Every structure is written in structure tokens, then in C-alpha cells.
Amino acid sequence: MPEYVQVGEVQSFEEHIRKRLREHLNNAADDLATGGATDYADYRFRVGVIQGLAIAEREILDLIEIARKAES
């Protein structure tokens, strides 16, 4: 069982994906901010990862909102 899922903890898909994306985004940003990049190419790669995670998070949040509006 992955370490981020605790026994007895039930999350909706929405909660789970939002939490995991945010964790990945925060970890990548923290790593970059604390000098994790080894050179400029690595820096650019890491910035791209952060940008991709931010785009994915925004798209998922938008889809969740659309689905909620459709339900009501």
C-alpha cells in the first residue's frame, strides 16, 4: 500500500488527486528553492515539471467545478 494512503482513510478521487498534485508541486518547488538544481539544464527541467503540475492541477480543479455545476 502506498505510504500516502492510511488504513481506514477513505478519500474521494477528487480529494486524493488534489492532495497528491499539491504535494508533488510543493515538493518540486521546495526542492528548486533550496538549490536542488545541479545546473541550468536541470533548473529548466525542474521549472517545467512545476509548470506542468500547476497546469494539471488547474485543469482538474476546473473539471471538478464544471461537474459540480452540472450536478446542481
Summary of the structure (lengths in Angstrom):
residues: 72
radius of gyration: 15.5
end to end distance: 35.4
largest distance: 50.0
contacts: 146
relative contact order: 0.12
helix: 74%
strand: 0%
